[in-house]
Amino acid sequence: MASIDSYTTKAGKKLWRFQVWTPADPHTGKKSHVMRQGFPTKSEAKLQAVRFEAAMDRHGFREASQLKFREVYESWFQGYQNTVKESTWAKTADNVRLHVLPFFGDKLLAKITPVDCQEAVNQWYKKGYTKYQTFLNLVSRVFQYAVRMDLVMNDPTKKVIVPRDRNKPATTMENNYYDLDELKKFFTVLADHGDQQEFTFFRVLAFTGMRKGEALALLWSDISFSGGTISITKTQTRGATGIMVNSPKTYNSIRTINVDTKTLAILKKWQWQQRQNFMAYGTPSNPEHQLVFSTRYNGMIGPAQPVNWLDKLVEAYDLKKITPHGFRRTYATLAFESSLTIKEVQQQLGHRSFQTTMDIYTAVTKKQKEQTAATFAKYVDM
């Protein structure tokens, strides 16, 4: 069995190494050892030691049976981090830490059976976790990695029967938007509410189709008041250490959108008000990199804050409950009702998939067709 230990480089960096004894020489009867070093973690050193021994043993898997799920996951995760954004791998790490490792972490990888995986997904389902399929997929990704590394023969999650609640309706965002009258009522209430930043924020979402994270990362330098456009090149996300600014959701999300003159005027008014607020609070601002929406002390507003703004208004004034993302759906719906083309809406929203835009268009046109008879009867009035 390989021995694993750490060492410190001359630069003061802690690394790991392994030593493996080779089989005895058939002529001399003596064994020799091989050392490999430079591994960033103990789990990586152990994994590579197992792979080395497997190469010496024709049938492999001899030492792999001693690896725990946690150790193989940590090795897989190091490579996974290099393939996705920090906000993505941070969510993955949280899901594994909170839901996967408590069940599988200390189990020997080679001893995990389809029955173990079935029991895990059943428990996640019974506890009401909506992402039980995601948790199972993460377990599967670790096993698929282990198969490629010749640590196990197969992936036991492939034999799992994934639960499905037939009595629970499929999650839908179809009603997560305001129609024209509901939107007008919302902004009437919001104007009376008296908070200029909240009014401006939701105006931008509703009249541009911008995502919440894109609006929270917006700088004044992104807005061309003379050209009537806003450049979207970044978005707010959550990383491993907290809130961060990252590139947009997809390549198509990097875009320049058109803005109506009234929304630009509202933005201009808020810009002046924001400066007055900073002066009143004694808060320094950054003219070149100033956030459009910020806290009193010029920090970045967290992603939960717009939800809180919206929930308070909905509850206080008995409005239809939607999410901040619902304003994006509101924009798309009303844009089609106002006769904008599918291509125009797709470009404004930054949809990567044409089908995503088409789904909204289909829903709108279906509603318009259903109203045809009622519109005609109302007009004829007989």
C-alpha positions in Angstrom: 0.0 0.0 0.0 1.2 3.5 -0.8 2.4 5.9 1.9 1.2 9.4 1.7 2.8 12.4 3.4 3.3 16.1 3.0 6.4 18.3 2.6 7.2 21.9 2.3 9.0 23.5 -0.7 11.8 26.0 -0.4 9.2 28.7 -1.2 7.2 27.6 1.8 4.3 25.9 -0.1 2.8 22.7 1.4 2.5 19.9 -1.1 1.9 16.1 -1.0 3.7 13.1 -2.3 3.3 9.3 -2.4 5.7 6.3 -2.3 4.8 3.0 -3.8 6.6 -0.3 -3.4 7.0 -2.2 -6.7 6.6 -6.0 -6.8 9.7 -8.0 -5.9 12.2 -8.6 -8.6 11.8 -12.3 -9.6 15.5 -12.7 -9.9 16.8 -10.9 -6.8 13.6 -11.0 -4.6 14.2 -7.3 -3.8 11.5 -4.6 -3.8 12.1 -1.0 -4.9 10.0 2.1 -4.3 8.8 4.9 -6.6 8.1 8.4 -5.4 5.9 11.0 -7.0 5.4 14.5 -5.6 4.0 17.9 -6.3 0.3 17.2 -5.6 -1.7 20.1 -4.1 -3.9 17.9 -1.8 -3.7 14.6 0.1 -6.6 13.2 -1.8 -5.0 13.9 -5.2 -1.8 12.2 -4.0 -3.7 9.2 -2.8 -5.7 9.0 -6.0 -2.6 9.2 -8.2 -0.9 6.5 -6.1 -3.9 4.2 -6.6 -3.7 4.8 -10.4 0.0 4.1 -10.4 -0.5 0.8 -8.5 -3.3 -0.1 -10.8 -1.0 0.3 -13.7 1.3 -2.3 -12.1 -1.5 -4.6 -11.4 -3.1 -6.0 -14.5 -6.5 -6.2 -13.0 -6.4 -2.9 -11.2 -8.8 -1.8 -8.4 -6.6 -3.4 -5.8 -6.1 -0.2 -3.8 -9.0 1.7 -5.2 -11.3 -0.2 -2.9 -9.8 1.8 0.0 -10.8 5.2 -1.5 -13.7 7.0 0.1 -16.3 8.9 -2.0 -15.2 12.2 -0.4 -11.6 11.7 -1.7 -12.6 11.0 -5.2 -15.1 13.9 -5.2 -12.4 16.3 -4.1 -10.2 15.1 -7.0 -13.0 15.5 -9.5 -13.9 18.9 -8.2 -10.4 20.3 -8.8 -10.8 19.7 -12.5 -14.4 20.7 -12.5 -13.5 24.2 -11.1 -11.5 24.8 -14.3 -14.5 24.3 -16.6 -17.2 26.6 -15.1 -17.6 30.0 -13.6 -16.9 30.5 -9.9 -20.6 31.2 -9.2 -21.4 27.7 -10.7 -18.8 25.7 -8.9 -19.6 27.5 -5.7 -23.3 26.3 -5.9 -22.1 22.8 -6.7 -19.8 22.7 -3.7 -22.7 23.9 -1.5 -25.0 21.2 -2.8 -22.4 18.5 -2.3 -21.4 19.7 1.2 -25.0 20.0 2.4 -26.7 17.1 0.8 -24.3 14.6 -0.9 -21.4 14.2 1.5 -23.5 13.6 4.6 -24.8 10.5 2.9 -21.9 9.3 0.8 -18.8 11.1 2.0 -17.3 8.5 4.3 -18.5 5.4 2.3 -15.9 3.4 0.4 -16.4 4.3 -3.2 -16.2 0.7 -4.4 -18.7 -0.4 -1.8 -21.5 2.0 -2.9 -24.3 0.1 -4.5 -27.4 1.0 -6.6 -29.4 0.3 -3.4 -27.4 3.0 -1.5 -28.1 5.5 -4.3 -31.8 4.6 -4.4 -32.0 5.1 -0.7 -30.3 8.5 -0.9 -32.6 9.9 -3.7 -35.7 8.5 -1.8 -34.6 10.4 1.3 -34.0 13.6 -0.5 -37.4 13.3 -2.2 -39.2 12.6 1.1 -37.5 15.6 2.8 -39.1 17.8 0.1 -35.8 18.8 -1.7 -36.8 20.0 -5.1 -33.2 19.4 -6.4 -33.1 15.7 -5.6 -32.3 15.0 -9.3 -29.5 17.5 -9.2 -28.0 15.8 -6.1 -28.2 12.4 -7.8 -26.5 13.8 -11.0 -23.6 15.1 -8.9 -23.1 11.6 -7.4 -23.2 10.2 -10.9 -20.6 12.7 -12.1 -18.2 11.6 -9.4 -18.7 7.9 -10.4 -18.3 8.7 -14.1 -15.0 10.4 -13.2 -14.0 7.3 -11.2 -14.8 5.0 -14.1 -12.6 7.1 -16.4 -9.8 6.9 -13.9 -10.1 3.1 -13.6 -11.1 3.2 -10.0 -14.5 1.4 -10.3 -16.1 -0.6 -13.0 -19.5 1.2 -13.3 -21.8 4.0 -12.1 -24.4 2.6 -9.7 -26.7 5.7 -10.1 -27.6 4.5 -13.6 -29.9 1.8 -12.0 -31.8 4.3 -9.8 -35.5 4.9 -10.2 -35.9 8.6 -9.9 -39.1 9.6 -7.9 -41.8 11.6 -9.5 -44.7 13.2 -7.8 -47.6 12.8 -10.3 -50.0 14.8 -8.1 -47.7 17.8 -8.1 -48.1 20.2 -11.1 -45.0 21.0 -13.1 -43.3 24.1 -12.0 -44.2 27.0 -14.3 -43.3 30.6 -14.7 -46.2 31.2 -17.2 -48.1 33.5 -14.7 -45.0 35.2 -13.4 -45.7 38.5 -15.1 -47.9 41.6 -15.1 -50.4 42.4 -17.8 -50.6 46.1 -18.9 -53.2 47.1 -16.3 -51.3 45.2 -13.5 -48.1 46.9 -14.5 -49.6 50.4 -14.5 -51.1 49.7 -11.0 -47.7 48.5 -9.8 -45.9 51.7 -10.8 -48.7 53.9 -9.5 -48.3 52.2 -6.1 -44.5 52.4 -6.4 -44.6 56.1 -7.2 -46.7 56.7 -4.0 -44.2 54.6 -2.1 -41.7 57.4 -2.5 -38.4 55.4 -3.0 -36.7 56.7 -6.1 -34.1 53.9 -6.3 -36.8 51.2 -6.1 -38.9 52.9 -8.7 -36.0 53.3 -11.1 -34.8 49.7 -10.6 -38.2 48.1 -11.4 -38.7 50.6 -14.3 -35.4 49.4 -15.8 -36.4 45.8 -15.5 -39.9 46.2 -16.9 -39.0 48.5 -19.8 -35.8 46.8 -20.9 -36.2 43.1 -20.1 -32.9 43.2 -18.2 -32.1 40.5 -15.7 -32.0 41.3 -12.0 -28.3 40.5 -11.8 -27.5 42.6 -14.8 -29.2 45.6 -13.3 -27.5 45.2 -10.0 -24.1 45.1 -11.7 -24.9 48.1 -14.0 -22.5 51.2 -13.9 -23.5 54.7 -15.0 -20.7 54.4 -17.6 -22.7 51.6 -19.3 -25.5 54.0 -20.1 -25.4 56.3 -23.1 -28.0 59.0 -22.5 -27.2 60.6 -25.8 -27.5 57.3 -27.7 -30.4 56.0 -25.8 -28.7 52.6 -25.1 -27.4 50.5 -22.2 -24.5 48.1 -22.7 -24.8 44.9 -20.8 -21.4 43.2 -20.3 -21.6 41.8 -16.7 -23.9 40.4 -14.1 -24.0 39.9 -10.3 -23.5 36.4 -9.1 -22.6 34.5 -5.9 -19.1 33.1 -5.7 -17.4 31.0 -3.0 -16.7 34.0 -0.8 -19.9 36.1 -1.5 -21.3 38.4 -4.1 -19.2 39.1 -7.2 -19.4 40.5 -10.7 -19.0 38.1 -13.5 -19.5 37.9 -17.3 -23.2 37.5 -18.3 -25.1 34.2 -18.3 -24.3 33.4 -21.9 -22.4 34.9 -24.8 -25.7 36.2 -26.3 -26.3 38.0 -23.0 -23.5 40.5 -23.9 -25.6 43.0 -25.8 -26.5 46.7 -26.2 -30.2 47.4 -25.7 -32.4 50.3 -26.6 -34.1 52.4 -23.9 -37.1 54.7 -24.2 -36.7 58.4 -23.5 -38.9 58.3 -20.4 -36.9 55.5 -18.8 -33.7 57.5 -19.5 -35.2 60.5 -17.9 -36.1 58.5 -14.8 -32.5 57.2 -14.7 -31.1 60.7 -15.0 -33.3 61.8 -12.1 -32.1 59.0 -10.0 -28.5 59.7 -10.9 -28.9 63.2 -9.5 -30.7 61.9 -6.4 -28.0 59.3 -5.8 -25.3 62.0 -5.8 -27.4 64.1 -3.3 -27.8 61.1 -1.1 -24.0 60.4 -1.1 -23.3 64.0 -0.2 -25.9 63.9 2.7 -24.4 60.6 4.1 -20.8 61.7 3.5 -20.4 58.6 1.3 -17.6 58.8 -1.3 -18.5 57.9 -4.9 -16.5 56.7 -7.9 -17.4 58.7 -11.0 -15.7 56.3 -13.4 -17.0 53.0 -11.9 -20.1 54.1 -10.0 -22.9 51.6 -9.6 -26.3 52.7 -10.8 -28.0 50.9 -7.9 -26.2 50.9 -4.6 -26.5 50.8 -0.8 -26.5 54.0 1.3 -22.8 53.5 1.8 -22.2 52.8 -1.9 -21.9 49.0 -1.6 -23.4 46.5 -4.0 -27.0 45.7 -3.3 -27.4 42.0 -2.6 -29.6 39.7 -4.8 -32.2 39.3 -2.1 -32.9 43.0 -1.6 -35.1 43.5 -4.8 -37.1 40.5 -3.6 -37.6 42.2 -0.3 -38.6 45.5 -2.0 -41.1 43.6 -4.2 -42.6 41.4 -1.4 -43.3 44.4 0.9 -45.1 46.3 -1.9 -47.2 43.3 -2.9 -48.2 42.6 0.7 -48.9 46.2 1.6 -51.0 47.1 -1.5 -52.5 43.6 -2.3 -50.8 43.4 -5.7 -50.3 40.3 -7.8 -47.3 38.4 -6.5 -44.5 38.0 -9.0 -40.7 37.7 -8.7 -38.1 40.3 -10.0 -37.6 37.9 -12.9 -41.3 38.3 -13.7 -40.6 41.8 -15.0 -38.4 40.3 -17.7 -41.4 38.1 -18.7 -43.6 41.2 -18.4 -41.4 43.0 -20.9 -41.4 40.1 -23.4 -45.2 39.7 -23.1 -46.0 43.3 -23.6 -43.3 43.7 -26.3 -45.1 41.0 -28.4 -48.5 42.6 -27.7 -47.1 45.9 -29.0 -46.1 44.2 -32.2 -42.3 43.9 -31.8 -40.8 41.1 -33.9 -39.5 37.9 -32.4 -36.0 38.8 -33.5 -36.2 42.2 -31.8 -37.3 40.7 -28.6 -34.7 38.0 -28.7 -31.9 40.5 -29.2 -33.3 42.8 -26.4 -33.5 40.0 -23.9 -30.3 38.3 -24.9 -31.9 34.9 -25.3 -29.4 32.3 -26.5 -32.2 30.0 -27.6 -34.7 31.1 -30.2 -37.1 28.6 -28.7 -37.1 30.5 -25.4 -38.4 33.6 -27.1 -40.8 31.6 -29.2 -42.4 30.0 -26.1 -43.4 33.5 -24.8 -44.5 34.6 -28.3 -46.8 31.5 -28.6 -48.3 32.1 -25.2 -49.1 35.7 -26.2 -50.6 35.0 -29.6 -52.7 32.2 -28.0 -54.1 34.7 -25.6 -54.8 37.2 -28.4 -56.7 34.5 -30.4 -58.8 33.6 -27.4 -59.8 37.2 -27.1 -60.8 37.6 -30.8 -64.4 36.6 -30.4 -64.9 38.7 -27.3 -63.3 41.7 -29.0 -65.6 41.4 -32.0 -68.8 41.0 -29.9 -67.9 44.0 -27.8 -67.3 46.1 -30.9 -70.6 45.0 -32.6 -72.5 45.3 -29.3 -75.6 43.4 -30.4 
